[in-house]
């Protein structure tokens, strides 16, 4: 029987997880604000940010309303018992297929970057000799974010080693830890270590322009944490504790008012890594330090279910909410849970494009439910870091509730955004995924980019096995449909999934070992399939179907060799921008389809810019399409012999469409529909 668990409020999912929003408003002032802040990934937010939000809070919340963060924070550990938990990375192995390919391309990219070049700026800052050639881009010696990618690389090595047992990748990660430890010892500055001097923190303290030193420090600390937690490197924990002590002392020397002002400059996930350290060590000292990074002016409206996001830099703020989610898990403090849930709700319902991504020019430029306006402002849609971080947040929320619709959102991002932004073979990744007509994909270079999204990219593709399966005390949950093997050691359960999804609309689950008592297999029924789905047990159809957007629970005394087949019909659907229903995108099942146009006439210098510079590229004449029936399958037909490829019929100029994640020419996702 169908079993939808973890009931959420009707408001949270009333509109569905990934739909285009409602309403229309002018956005020129929002673009002006974004331009003033700069278009770089971590451009310093306007110094008026806090005052603007304070004014908004004053207008919206009268004095009789409870202010959830009025009192000073007092951390008390009361760990949340989450209903669902992921399998260890080592317990889920990827078989040949899309995820394994992306993992291997990413591994190659990581291994091609020598450690001496990655550590060069750390060595120079510590006064240690090095003759390594400098890297370029955001790891160049004069870039204030230098060192951030090294943190991402450590996290990537740790995840990849935990997932595969790859000795070569562990050696690389261990070498980075050893180099940073050497620099920390040479600096001998109360535990401080980074690729830049503490002068950047002095400027931050004086509220002078500086490019996000805590953002970069978080990446280094998170990399050290992961190398200890996942790769069992004890030296990494020693370096991290010393560095955390420096952070504790630096933040403790500031008044609460001054610290809140400092938080108007991006600080990444400092709260998250400190809460993680508290969780791993059992020492609440680090959680209290993490509390100093609670940005009250941002969290307060979210806790009161108000959307304060217009004009804010997206990748500044999603990591802050991930930290709030981790705080909730350690303390059961409802305020941090409320912040996390409402933030996800308003972003996923009201600010999300068809692919699952959000933002334009790295910001939320308009009020909620106004994507029809925002999409026109520039071609720089959907920063990849933001999709990565929203998926991290989704995993927290899913673990609290087990609601399958979180996985609909996660899958949409994974299939269309994340798997569509890594170049086959090279492992090079993207910065923006544009929704502009005639967009094309621009990629990082081998050693001269190192954008924020290059960093989150190497992390992402190192742990692609982390959400396919979850479990509770009794049941194994099958969440995603990729060829893989899972071993739930505590219960003596192992299972293999065989599928060519999404080329095929079916998957097969084969029980390879099982205990001698009954247990439950819970199969996600995606929200995008239909009530005509079919489940077969050992070749015999069940007399029930799964409800889309829920789980189907199969409880029995399983035997080795039992197999479950799941047929999930895929169909063509249209998804309009709700404040502009004449602008529509098309999907086949969960796959976003993109119209294909030749990538001709583009100058070479456009290929490796941060964003898809549509304004500089030769313009394309992307046609208006005429709908020939309410059902898009009436006039968009599959191309025989070409899986997942479609062709319009009856148009003045017919268009070929294929999945966006396979589009490496110029493409169009949203269409004007007559």
N, C-alpha and C positions, 0 to 999 in steps of 0.2 A: 504494500500500500504506500501511497505517496506520504512523505514525512517531511514537512517543512518545519525546520527547527529555528529557535532563536527569534521569536516574533519581534519585529521592529515596529516602531510607530508607523501608522499609515502615511503620515506626512513625509517620512524619510524616503519612502519609495513610491509615493503616489504617482509620480510622473515617469517612473522607470529610471534605471541607473544612468543611462547615457543617452539623453535626448537633447535636442537643441532647444534653447529657451524661448521665452515669450517676451513681447513688448518691443518698443523702439524708442531710441533717444539719440540726441546728438552727442558726439564724442570728441569734438575737436579740442575741447579743453583738456580732456584726459590725455590725448596725444601730446599736447603741450607739456603737461606734467611729466609724462614719460620721457620726452625729449630733454627736459630740463635735468632730469636725473641721469641722463646718458643712456645709450643703448647697449653698452657692454653688459655682460652677464651679471657682474656684481657692482654695477655702477653705484656710487654712494647715494643712498636715498636722500631726498630733500631733508634739510634740517628742520623743516616745518612739519614733518610727518607727525610727530607726537602732538604738537599744538593743534594740527588739523583734526586728529583723532580725538583729542581731549574735547574740542568744541563739538564734535559730533556726539560724543558720549553725553556731554552736558545737555544737548538738545533732545536726545532721544530718551534719556533715563531720568525721570524726575526723582526728587529726593526720597520719595516713599518706597521706591523700588530697592530691593536688596542688592547691594554691590558684592558680588561673590568673592572679590579679591580685596575687600576693604581692609581686612586685618592682615598683619604680617604672616607670611607663610611659616608653618611649623611642621616639618616633615615627621610623620609617624609611619613606621613600616607596618602595613597590613596588606600583604600580598594578595592580589586578586587570583582566584582560582578560575582560570579561563576554561570554558567547556572544551575547546578544541586546541590541539597542539600540532605543530608540523613534525614530520619525521626528520631525524638527523640527515644532513646532506649525504653522509656516507651510506645511508640506508635506501637511497633512491638513485638508481643508475640509469643514465640515458642510453637507449639503443640508437642505432643509426637513424637519423632524421633531421628535421629542421633545427631542433634545439642543440643537438650534438654538433651540427655543422657550425652554428654560431659560436658555441663554446670553443671549438677548435680554432676557428679564425681568430678569436679574441686571444686565445693562448699564444698563438704565433706572434701577434702584435706585441703582447707583453714581453715575450722572450727576446724580441728584436731590439728592445731598448736596454742598453747596458746599465748595470747598477752604478758604475762609476760616474756616468753622466747624470743619472737620477740624483745621486748624492752630492754632486759637485757644489751646489749652492749651500748645502748644509756644511760641507767641509770649509768652504770659503768663510762662511759666517763664524765658524768656530776657530778660524785661524790655522787650520790644518792644511798641509800641502796636497795639491791635486793638479794633475795635468790633463784631466778629462775635458773633452770638448763640451762647451755649454749647449744645452737644449735651447730651443726657441719658443716663441709664443708665450703662453702664460707660465712657462718655466724658465724664461730668459732671466739672466742675472739682474736686470733692471725692472722686472715685473714684481709688483708688490704681492701678488698671489703665489710667488714661487714657493715650491714645496708642497702645494696642495695635491698635485698629481701623485707625488710619492706616497702620500697617505692613501689615496685611492688604489695605488698599485699594491700596497701592502694588504689592503682589504681584499683585493681581487685574488692575490696569491693565496691568502688564507682560505677564502671560499672555494677556490679551485682545488686546493689541496684537500680540504675537507670533503669535497664532492667526489674526487677521483683518486686520491692517494698519490698524486703526481709528485715524485721525488724532486724532479728538476724545478718545478714551480715552487716547492717548499724551500729549496736551496736559495732561490732568488729572493723570496720573502725574508728568510733568515738573514741573508746578506744585507738587506735594507735595514733591518732592525739593528744588526751589529754596527753598521755605519752610523746610524742615528745615536746609538748608545755611546759610541766613541766621541761624537760631537758633543753630547750632553756632558760627558766627563770633562772634556777639554774646556768647555764654556764655564763650568763650575759656577753657575749662576742660580742657585736655589732650585735647580731642576729644570730650568728653562732650556728648551732646544727647539730650533726652527731653522728655516733656510733664510730668515731675515732677522735683523737685530731687533732688540726690544724698543728701539726708537719708534717703530710703528705703533706700538702700544702706548708710548708717550704721547704721540699725536692723537691717538684715539681718546686718551684720557683728557687731553686739552680740547677735544671736540674739533680738531683740525682735520682737513680732508685726508683720508687714508683709505686704502682699498682692503677693507674687511680682514684684519689680521686674525680675529677670532674664527672667522669662517675657515681660514686656512689651517689654523691650529686644530680645529675640530677634525679636519680630514686626517691630519697626522695622528691625533689621539685615537680616532676611530680605527685607523689602520693598525696601530699598536694593540688596541683592544682585540681586534679580530685575529691578529697573529697569535695572541695568547689564547683566546677562547676557542679558536678553530684549528690552529696549527700547533698548539701546545708549546709555544715559545715562551719560556719563563722570563727571559731577558726583556721581552716586550712589555710584560706586566711591570717589571721593575722600572723601566724607563717611563711608562705611563703614570705610575703612582708618583714618581718624582715630579713629572711635568704637571700633573693634577695638583700637587702641592703648591707649585708656583701659581697656578690659576687661582687656587683657593686664597693665597695671600694677596694676590693682585686685586681680586674682587672684594675681599674683606676690607681693604683699605678705602673703599669708596662708600659714600653715603648712599642710602637707598634711592634718593632722588637723582643723584648723579649717575648711579648705575642704570637707572631706568632711562636716562637720557643717552647713555652710551649704547643701550640696546637698540636705538634707532639706526645704528650702523649694523650691517649684517653680521650675525654671529653664528650662522650655520646651525648645526645641531649640538652646540656645546651642552645644552641641557640633556639631550639624549645620551651622549657618551658618558657624562658624569653619572647619570642614573644607571646606565649599564654597568659602570664600574662599581657602583654601590651594590647592584644586584649580584655581581660576580664575587665580590669580596665580603659581602655582609656588613660593610662599614658604612653607616649612614652619614658619616662625614662628607662623603662625596655627593650624596643626594642633597644635603644642605647647600653644598657649593652649587650644584645644579639648579637649585631654587633661585639663586641670584640671577639666573638667566631667564626668569619668567617675565615676559614682556606684558605688563599689566594692561597697558592701553590697547593692546591687540587682543588679549585673551578675554577681557571683560565683556565686550559686546558679543563675542562668540558664545560665551557661557550664558548670555541672556538671549541667545537665538536671534541676534542681529548680524547682518552682513556688512562688515566694515571694509571690504576688500578693494573697492574702486580706487585706482591710483597706486596700489601697493605692488611691490616687486614680488612676483610669485615665488621664486626660488629662495628668497629671503625668508618667507613665512611658512612654507610647507614643512621644512625641517623643524621649526619651532613647535609645530603641532605634533609631529612625530615624537618629539621630546615630551609633550604633554601626555600623549598616549602611554609612553613608558612610565611616566610619573604615576599615572592612574593605576597601572599594573602593579607597581611597587607599594602604593599607599591606599588604594581603593578610594581615593578622594574624588567624589563625584564631580567636582568642578572641572577637573582635568579631563574626565570622560566626556562631560558635556561639551567642552571646547572641541575635542577631537571629533565627536559625532556630528555636531552641527557644521563644523568647517567642511568635513567631507560631504555632508548633505548639500550645502549651498554650492560648493564647487562642482560636484558631479551632476547636480540637477540643473544648475542655472548658468554655468560658465564653461561647459564642456562641448567640444566639437565631436563630430561623428566618430573620429578615431579613438576618442577617450582622452585626448590631450586638452590643455587649457593654456591661456595667456596669449598676448600679442605684444611684441616688443618687450617681452619678459614680464609684462605687467598685466594686471586686470584693469582694462582701460575704461570700462563702462559699468553701469549698475547691473545687478543680476538680471538675467533673462533679456539680454540685449545683444546677442551674438551677431544678429543681422547687421548691426552697426559696427561692432568691433572687427568683424572679419574684413571690412573694407579699409580700415585705417592704415594697415601696412601689410606686407607679405610675410612678416616675421612671426608666424603663428607657432604655438606649441613648442616651447623650449623643451628639449629632451630631458634635462635634469628634472623638470617639473613632473613629467610622466613617471620617471623613475621613483621620485619621492612620494608621489600620490599612490603608487603601487605598494611602497613600503608601508604607508599609512593604512592602506586597505587590508593588508595582512594582519595588522593589529586588530582592526575592527572586526574582521571576519572571525578571528580567534575568540572574541568576546561573545559572539552571537551564533556563529555557524550559519548565517543566512546566505543562501546560494546566490542571491543577487549581487552580493559583493564580488563574487567570482565572475559574474557576467561583466561587471565593470573591469575587473582585473584582466580577464581574457581579451576584452576589446582592446585595451592598451597593449597587451603583450603581442597579440597577433598583428595588429595594424601599425602601432607606433614603434614598439621596441624592435620587433623582428623586421620592420621595414626601414630601420635606420642604421644597420650595420652592412657594410659592403662585403659581398662574397669574396672569400679568399684573403683579402688584405686585412680584414678586421677593423678598417677605418670606420669611424662613426660620425654622426651628424650633430648639429647644434639646434636647428629649427626644423620642424616638419610643416612646411607651408601648405595652406589650403587655398592659396591664390590660384586662379586659372592659369595654366601654363607654367606652374612651378617646376623646379627640378631639385634634385638632392645634391647638396654640397657637403663635402666630407673633410675631416681633419687630414693633415699630412702625417708622414711617418715620424718626424721629430721636430716639427716647427709649429704646432698648434697648442695642444694640451689645454684645451678649453675645459671648463667645468664639466661639460657634457662628455668630453673624452674620458674624464675621470669616472663619472657615474656609469659610463658605458662599459669600462673594463670591469667594474663591479658587477653590473647587470648580467653580463654574458658569462660570468664565472659561476653563477648560482641559479641557472635556469631550471634546475630540478627542485627548487625549494617550495613550490606551491602545488605541484601535481597531486600530492596526497597529504592528507591530515588524518588525525585520529582523535577520538575521545577515549573514555575508559573501556568502551566495548566495541566501537565500530571503527572501521577503516573507511575513510572518505576518498572517493575518486573525484577530483575537482577538474582536472584538465586532461585533454586527450592527445597525448604524445607517446610514442613508443618508449617504454621504460620498464624497469623492474623495481619493485619495492619490497623491503624486508622489515617487518615490524617484529623486532627481536623479542620484545617483552611478551608478546602473545604467541610467538612461534608461527607467525603468518607471513607468507611471501606470495607475491602475485606478479604476473607479467602482463603488461598491456601491449597489445599488438594493434597498430592502426596506421593508416596513411592519411588520417584527417589532417587538413581539411579537403584534400583531394577526394577523399571518400567521406561519406556521411555516417560511417560506422566505426565502432571500436570493439575489441574483444578482450576480455579479462580472463586470465587463466590462473586458477589456484595451483600454486606449486608446492606449498606446504601449509598445514593447518593444524590447530590443536584439536583435541578430542572432545571439545565442548562447543556449543553453538556460539556464533558471533555474527555481527551485522556488517554487511557491505552496503555502504550508502553511496549511491550513484547520482552525481549531479545531473539534473535535467535542465539544460541551458534555457534561458529565457527566450532565446532566438529560435528555438525549434518549435514544433507544433504538437498538438495532442495526438497526432498520428504516429508518434514515436513508438518503437517496438523494443521490448526486452525479451530475450530468449535465454532460458536456462538449460544448458546441455542440449541445445538445439530445439527446445520446445517453447513456443511463445507463452509468456505469462498472460493471465486473463485480466491484467490491469496495465495501464500506461502511466508514465510519469507526468506530473504537472509541471509545465515549463516554469522555470524560476524557483525550483525547489529540489529536494532530494527524494529519490526512491530508495526505500530501505528494504534490503533482502536479508532476513535473519534465518539461519538454518545451521544444521550440523554439516559443515562443508567437508568435502573429500578432495584429496589431491586429484587433479585433472578436471575438476568441475570448471565449466567455462560459461561466462555471461557475455552475450552479444547485445550491443545497444545500437539501434538504428535511430539516428536523430535527423529527420528530414531538414534539409536546408532549402531556403526559398529566397527569392528576390523580394526585397522591401525597399521602400523609399523613406528617407528620414529628412524632413524639411527643417530649416531654421524657423522656429515657430513665430518669431517676430517678422519673418519674411518668408511665407510659405511658398513663394515662387522660386526660392533657392533650395535645391534638394540634393542630397547625396543618396547613393544606392549601395545596398549591401547584399551579399549572398551569404546567408547564415550570419556569422559574426564578422565576415570579411568585408572591409570597405573596398569598393570597386573604384578604379580610377580610369578615366579616359586617357588614351595613349596618343602622344604626339612625338614626332622625331626630335631628337636632341641635336639639331643642326643649327649652325650659325652662331653658336655661343663662343665668345673669346675664351681662350685657355685660362686667363687670369680670373675668370668668374668661378672656376671650378672649386676653389679652395677658400672661398670667403666664408665668414661666419654664418651669414644668412643667405637665403636664396634671393639674390639681388635682382628681383624681377624688373624693377624700374630701369636697370641698365641693359637688360636682355632684350633682344628683338621680340617685339610683341607678337602674340599668337591670336589668331581669330578663333576663339573658342565659341562654338555655335550655341544658340538657344535651342533647346530640345522641345519637341512637341509631344506631350503625353497622349498616347493613343489608347486610353483606357485607364481605369482606376488602378488596376494591378500592373506594376511595371513589367511583369513577365509577359504582358500582352504585346510589348514592343521592344523588349530587351531579351534577346534569345541566346542560348548557349551556342558556341561555335563547335561543330562536330569535330571530334578528335583532338580538341585542345582543352584540357581540363581547366576549369575556373576562368575560362575566357568567354566573353559575351560580345554581342554586336547589336547595335540598335538597328531597327528597320523602319522604313517609312519616313526618314529624315531627309532634309535637303542635302546634308552631308552626314552619312552614317559614321558612327564612332565605335571603335573597339575598346572594350573595357576589360581590365584584369585586376587582380588584387593589388592594392596600393603597396603592400609589402614586397611585391615583385616588380614594381615600377621603377626602372632606372633610366628612363627617358624623361621627357617633359610630360606632365600629367595634369588632369583636372579632376577634382573630387566633387565640388559643389557646382551645380548647373542651374542656369535660368531655365525654368520650365514654363512653356506657354500652354 
